[in-house]
């Protein structure tokens, strides 16, 4: 069975492999249920979802509404900005999940008026009232901003912090994880695969496994992906000097200016598929989905970048302050060149 660790001061004992349930949105329900039950039978006991992940909660409900429910830890989230809407979403999540309690309920990347959240009737008070009513067990927060993550930790209001932590994380981002652990919070790593920039889990797993206070979420869509993380957890590799050299090479390649594919830049006013467009050269370098990347349909998606008005709405929404219009143009130029080279072969 998988090793379990304590999630901060919640007392929850969670498997070292946490399953992120964004990808199961892409699966038919029968396939998703089969994958979730396979994960359960393999020892995975923590499943992360959200109210906004379309039918992800419903698929979890279909998989774990029976006797397994008491043995799994389900985390969900709200992006609501009001008390009433948060209560509605908690109730709806419970119906979808077919459960009368949610183990961990997280306030998802709060931004507006976050500094005074404890002094106004809003999402946090709704979560507190739901906790008193027995609808949720623990209250957590997710953040993409170092500054707001630090504020959330220092507030003492949350029992867990979910934050982007990976082999590409800056020293400041890693420091947030230590600060949270020192405060007794459970530290959950999102974007552990660098927002999908990396496909092989070996290096990301070994990197994060050095930090016993961090439990990573792995977004899993296939049994094969799950098998790799199960094997890595059962037989963890030591993080070697050779691995560190690989990390340094990746950091030199991507730096801080890479899209984490969080989607906060969407929808684009002119319909540009921003996360896909800002990562296309990476996909080509990886040799991933090459046939799909050079179809007439995808070429049209990249041409759509010409419609950018530089309104910079995407920039104001990006948690990482990326200069998205510039990145789009750079990716478009590189893509046009690569496409021409393919045509000449």
Secondary structure, 3 states (H helix, E strand, C coil): CCCEEECCCCCCEEECCEEECCHHHHCCHHHHHHHHHHHHHCCCCEEECCCCCCCHHHHHHHHHCCHHHHHCEEEEEECCCCHHHHHHHHHHHHHHHCCCCEEEEEEECCCCCHHHHHHCCCHHHHHHHHHHCCCEEEEEEEECCHHHHHHHHHHCCCCEEEEECCCCCCHHHHHHHHHHHHCCCEEEEECCCHHHCCCCHHHHHHHHCCCCCEEEEEECCCHHHHHHHHHHHHCCCCCCHHHHHHHHHHHHHHCCCCCCCCCCCCCCCCCCCHHHHCCHHHHHHHCCCHHHHCCHHHHHHHHHHHHCCCCCHHHHHCCCCCCHHHHHHHHHHHHHHHHHHHHHC
